[in-house]
């Protein structure tokens, strides 16, 4: 399981989900938070993905990754963008959640804009 910018409370819930399935591994982009009491059968690891790209010693790799490899992969169709569906304003949050719950949001990004009615 992967989480990004998760709180200690979120991590406890993730641990409970993994424990209910017999244990598992959790990869966090910010590390296990202080106060997160995790169940047995739970392992974790930490990797701060973006910091690696921002580190000046990785400049050559970063430029290749973002400006050569990824750009070429999109241009040549090896990577494809997910379709985007803008749901509208905050009044559409429940409709977006319903689509997720019903499995009707697979392979697309749902966006609920806070600046729309």
C-alpha positions in Angstrom: 0.0 0.0 0.0 1.3 3.5 -0.8 0.3 6.7 0.9 1.5 10.3 0.4 1.2 13.2 2.8 -0.7 10.9 5.3 -1.3 11.8 8.9 -0.7 9.5 11.9 -4.4 8.9 12.0 -4.4 7.8 8.4 -1.5 5.5 9.0 -3.3 3.8 11.8 -6.2 3.2 9.5 -3.9 1.9 6.8 -2.3 -0.5 9.4 -5.8 -1.7 10.4 -6.7 -2.4 6.8 -3.5 -4.3 6.2 -3.9 -6.2 9.5 -7.4 -7.3 8.4 -5.8 -8.8 5.4 -3.2 -10.7 7.4 -0.5 -7.9 7.4 1.4 -6.3 4.6 3.8 -3.5 3.7 3.2 0.2 3.6 5.3 2.6 1.6 5.0 6.2 2.7 6.5 9.3 1.1 6.8 11.1 4.5 7.5 8.2 6.8 5.6 6.8 9.7 4.3 9.7 11.8 4.9 10.2 15.5 1.9 8.8 17.4 1.0 6.2 14.8 0.4 3.0 16.7 0.7 0.2 14.1 -0.6 -3.4 14.5 1.6 -6.5 14.4 2.2 -8.0 10.9 2.8 -4.5 9.5 6.0 -3.4 7.9 6.8 0.0 6.5 9.4 1.9 4.5 10.0 5.5 3.6 11.0 7.1 0.4 10.8 10.8 -0.3 10.4 10.7 -4.0 10.5 14.4 -4.9 13.5 15.3 -2.8 15.6 12.9 -4.9 14.7 14.9 -8.0 15.3 18.3 -6.3 18.8 17.3 -5.0 21.4 19.2 -7.1 23.7 16.1 -7.2 20.9 14.3 -9.2 20.5 17.1 -11.7 21.7 15.1 -14.7 19.3 12.2 -13.9 16.4 14.6 -13.1 16.8 16.4 -16.5 16.9 13.1 -18.3 13.9 11.6 -16.5 11.6 14.6 -16.9 12.8 16.2 -20.1 13.8 13.2 -22.1 12.4 9.9 -20.9 8.9 11.0 -19.8 8.4 13.5 -22.7 9.5 10.9 -25.2 7.3 8.2 -23.6 4.2 10.5 -23.9 5.0 11.5 -27.4 5.5 7.9 -28.6 2.5 6.6 -26.7 4.3 4.4 -24.2 2.7 6.4 -21.5 -0.8 7.9 -21.8 -2.5 10.5 -19.7 -5.6 9.5 -17.8 -8.9 11.1 -19.0 -10.1 13.9 -16.8 -13.7 14.5 -15.7 -14.4 17.8 -14.1 -17.4 17.3 -11.8 -18.0 20.9 -11.0 -18.2 22.6 -7.6 -18.2 21.3 -4.1 -21.9 20.3 -4.5 -20.5 17.4 -6.7 -18.4 15.8 -4.0 -21.0 13.2 -3.2 -21.6 12.4 -6.9 -17.8 11.9 -7.3 -17.7 9.6 -4.2 -20.6 7.6 -5.6 -18.8 7.1 -8.9 -15.7 5.9 -7.0 -17.8 3.6 -4.8 -19.7 2.1 -7.8 -16.4 1.5 -9.6 -17.3 3.9 -12.4 -14.2 6.1 -12.0 -11.6 3.5 -13.1 -8.9 4.8 -15.4 -9.8 8.4 -15.1 -9.3 11.3 -12.8 -12.3 13.0 -11.2 -11.8 16.6 -10.3 -14.1 18.6 -8.0 -13.3 22.3 -8.2 -13.8 24.4 -5.1 -14.1 27.5 -7.1 -17.3 26.4 -9.0 -20.9 26.3 -8.0 
